[in-house]
Amino acid sequence: MAVEIRQRRDEDLDGCVAALSAVHHGGGGYPTRWPDSPHRWLSPPDAARTWVAVEGSAIVGHIMVRVGEHGGAEISRLFVAPAAQGAGLAKALLAEARAYAADSGLTLTLQVTTGQDAAIALYERTGWRRTGTVFGWTTPSGDVYLHQYTA
């Protein structure tokens, strides 16, 4: 079945939470900490544009561009359900976000936590450049650092 990449609709949110849960609980470890309200976490007030990957009626991927108060834009909430990984969906979602940013005159950045080796490899393979690493937070298993990237 073909996968469609399109802007997220309000009625997609439950499917997005289900896909996010599959990623988090399926060994992907994203997000590092499960949010108290995943629906709210997927709908922050600074979201400029959000897309989903849809296969049949199932949401299998998600990406968001957030715009800060100073005009900076950041990739956020990128995930692909485990059953759909390896089909190039994350790359396709990133391409949508990059096209939107280019059309809007925005420079994109993103952050990824240490240990997310597959995500880091994807970003570097698709032309993202690491610009720094900063301390994020402490978990019971140790400190978490954030690698910063620019498109």
C-alpha positions in Angstrom: 0.0 0.0 0.0 1.3 3.5 -0.8 2.2 6.0 1.9 0.9 9.6 1.6 2.7 12.5 3.2 0.3 15.3 4.0 -0.4 18.1 6.5 -1.7 16.8 9.8 -5.4 17.2 10.5 -7.1 17.4 13.9 -8.6 14.0 13.5 -5.1 12.5 13.0 -4.0 13.2 16.6 -5.1 9.9 18.1 -3.3 8.0 15.3 -0.2 10.1 15.9 -0.3 9.2 19.6 -0.6 5.5 18.8 2.4 5.7 16.4 4.4 7.6 19.0 3.6 5.0 21.7 4.7 2.3 19.3 8.0 4.1 18.8 8.5 4.8 22.5 7.5 1.4 23.9 8.9 -0.5 20.9 12.5 0.1 21.8 13.1 3.3 19.9 13.3 5.3 23.1 11.7 8.4 21.6 10.7 10.5 23.3 13.2 10.0 26.1 10.5 10.8 28.6 6.9 9.9 27.9 4.8 13.1 28.0 2.1 13.5 30.6 -0.3 14.5 27.8 0.9 13.1 24.4 -1.8 15.0 22.6 -0.7 18.3 24.0 3.0 17.4 23.4 2.2 16.9 19.8 0.4 20.2 19.6 2.6 22.9 21.1 1.6 26.5 20.5 4.7 27.3 18.5 4.0 24.6 15.8 4.1 26.3 12.5 3.4 23.3 10.3 2.9 19.6 10.9 2.9 16.6 8.5 2.0 13.0 8.8 2.8 9.9 6.8 -0.4 7.8 6.3 -0.6 4.3 5.1 -4.2 3.2 4.5 -5.9 4.8 7.4 -3.0 4.4 9.8 -0.6 7.2 10.8 2.9 5.8 10.5 5.0 8.9 10.7 5.0 12.5 11.9 7.1 15.7 11.7 6.7 19.3 12.9 8.4 22.6 12.2 8.3 24.9 15.3 9.1 28.7 15.0 10.4 30.5 17.9 9.8 34.1 18.9 13.0 35.3 17.1 12.1 33.6 13.8 14.3 30.5 14.2 12.8 27.3 13.0 13.3 23.8 14.4 12.4 20.3 13.3 10.5 18.6 16.1 8.5 15.5 16.9 9.9 13.4 14.1 9.1 9.7 14.4 8.2 6.8 12.2 6.3 3.8 13.6 8.5 0.7 13.9 6.5 -1.3 11.3 7.1 1.4 8.7 10.8 2.1 9.4 13.3 1.5 6.7 11.0 2.7 3.9 12.4 6.2 3.6 9.5 7.9 5.4 11.7 9.9 7.8 13.7 11.2 4.8 10.4 12.1 3.0 9.0 13.9 6.1 12.3 15.8 6.4 12.1 16.8 2.8 8.6 18.3 3.3 9.8 20.3 6.3 12.9 21.5 4.4 10.8 22.6 1.4 8.4 24.5 3.7 11.3 26.2 5.4 12.9 27.1 2.1 9.6 28.5 0.8 9.2 30.5 4.1 12.7 31.8 4.2 13.5 29.9 7.4 16.8 28.3 8.5 16.1 25.0 10.1 17.8 23.4 13.1 17.2 20.3 15.1 18.3 18.6 18.2 18.7 14.9 18.8 19.7 13.1 22.0 22.8 11.1 22.5 22.2 7.4 21.8 19.8 8.0 19.0 22.3 6.6 16.5 19.8 5.8 13.7 18.4 9.3 13.8 21.9 10.8 13.9 22.9 8.7 10.9 19.7 9.8 9.0 20.4 13.5 9.6 24.0 13.3 8.6 23.1 11.2 5.5 20.6 13.8 4.4 22.9 16.8 4.7 22.5 18.0 8.2 25.6 19.4 9.9 26.3 19.0 13.6 27.0 22.4 15.1 27.4 21.5 18.8 26.4 19.4 21.8 24.9 20.7 25.0 23.7 19.2 28.3 20.0 18.3 28.2 18.9 16.7 31.5 19.7 14.0 34.0 17.8 10.6 34.1 18.2 7.8 36.6 20.5 6.1 34.1 22.7 9.2 33.5 23.0 12.5 31.8 21.4 13.1 28.4 23.1 15.4 25.9 21.6 17.1 22.8 23.4 17.2 19.5 22.5 20.4 17.6 22.2 20.3 13.8 21.7 22.8 11.0 20.3 22.1 7.6 
